[in-house]
């Protein structure tokens, strides 16, 4: 059993194991509890290390699904995620506006009952989230749950990579400037309407609500950058 006294040490250890191929691309990593036990580390230390791995594009974490390896630093997937990490908020939102409304329409047709239950459970968490960090976490998971319900693995991989930008400091700083209580209320209403449209299998409504929601976010970010 190996000890890791800090999040930095654990991050370096786990990153090295990924790069050495101990966990292949696509493999499910051990749980936080298992990693904490193996490395004799506190759970919050493990969580911080995993967050850094996610920020570096080495893993993908999804509530209800687990933590998956995306590849080493020399992998195509990692290079793609690094490119996304350096993209401007305007470029990110433009891509999301192109992709996610159509994904929502696909999800309305393809989502299983289990998918819809997962989406609704994530919505409930986002509605009661306290503070920006918690809301951003559940907001990201809600969008990702909808994307997963579209059941297109290529789209899922692309959208997961784009979703990882939420971990970037610049993105968080911009959201702090734009997410007022009034706008949070608007987002909650749009999310609720979107999930209702998915449950009703109304693809046109789901697509329209998603586009309206993302367009609002894009315009608010653009305005914040100009101020």
NORRAMO-V106556 format. One record per residue. N is the residue number from 1. RES is the residue in one letter. SS is DSSP state (a for helix, b for strand, c for the rest). Layout:
# NORRAMO-V106556
{{N	RES	SS} {N	RES	SS}}
This chain:
# NORRAMO-V106556
{{1	X	c} {2	X	c} {3	X	c} {4	X	c} {5	X	c} {6	X	c} {7	X	a} {8	X	a} {9	X	a} {10	X	a} {11	X	a} {12	X	a} {13	X	a} {14	X	a} {15	X	a} {16	X	a} {17	X	a} {18	X	a} {19	X	a} {20	X	c} {21	X	c} {22	X	c} {23	X	c} {24	X	c} {25	X	c} {26	X	c} {27	X	c} {28	X	b} {29	X	c} {30	X	c} {31	X	c} {32	X	a} {33	X	a} {34	X	a} {35	X	a} {36	X	a} {37	X	a} {38	X	a} {39	X	a} {40	X	c} {41	X	c} {42	X	c} {43	X	a} {44	X	a} {45	X	a} {46	X	a} {47	X	a} {48	X	a} {49	X	a} {50	X	a} {51	X	a} {52	X	a} {53	X	a} {54	X	a} {55	X	a} {56	X	c} {57	X	c} {58	X	c} {59	X	b} {60	X	b} {61	X	b} {62	X	b} {63	X	c} {64	X	c} {65	X	c} {66	X	b} {67	X	b} {68	X	b} {69	X	b} {70	X	c} {71	X	c} {72	X	c} {73	X	c} {74	X	c} {75	X	c} {76	X	a} {77	X	a} {78	X	a} {79	X	a} {80	X	a} {81	X	a} {82	X	a} {83	X	a} {84	X	a} {85	X	a} {86	X	c} {87	X	c} {88	X	c} {89	X	a} {90	X	a} {91	X	a} {92	X	a} {93	X	a} {94	X	a} {95	X	a} {96	X	a} {97	X	a} {98	X	a} {99	X	a} {100	X	a} {101	X	a} {102	X	a} {103	X	a} {104	X	a} {105	X	a} {106	X	a} {107	X	a} {108	X	a} {109	X	a} {110	X	a} {111	X	c} {112	X	c} {113	X	a} {114	X	a} {115	X	a} {116	X	a} {117	X	a} {118	X	a} {119	X	a} {120	X	a} {121	X	a} {122	X	a} {123	X	a} {124	X	a} {125	X	a} {126	X	a} {127	X	a} {128	X	a} {129	X	c} {130	X	c} {131	X	a} {132	X	a} {133	X	a} {134	X	a} {135	X	a} {136	X	a} {137	X	a} {138	X	a} {139	X	a} {140	X	a} {141	X	a} {142	X	a} {143	X	a} {144	X	a} {145	X	a} {146	X	a} {147	X	a} {148	X	a} {149	X	a} {150	X	c} {151	X	c} {152	X	c} {153	X	a} {154	X	a} {155	X	a} {156	X	a} {157	X	a} {158	X	a} {159	X	a} {160	X	a} {161	X	a} {162	X	a} {163	X	a} {164	X	a} {165	X	a} {166	X	a} {167	X	a} {168	X	c} {169	X	a} {170	X	a} {171	X	a} {172	X	a} {173	X	a} {174	X	a} {175	X	a} {176	X	a} {177	X	a} {178	X	a} {179	X	c} {180	X	c} {181	X	a} {182	X	a} {183	X	a} {184	X	a} {185	X	a} {186	X	a} {187	X	a} {188	X	a} {189	X	a} {190	X	a} {191	X	a} {192	X	a} {193	X	a} {194	X	a} {195	X	a} {196	X	a} {197	X	a} {198	X	a} {199	X	a} {200	X	c} {201	X	c} {202	X	c} {203	X	a} {204	X	a} {205	X	a} {206	X	a} {207	X	a} {208	X	a} {209	X	a} {210	X	a} {211	X	a} {212	X	a} {213	X	a} {214	X	a} {215	X	a} {216	X	a} {217	X	a} {218	X	a} {219	X	a} {220	X	a} {221	X	a} {222	X	a} {223	X	a} {224	X	a} {225	X	a} {226	X	a} {227	X	c}}
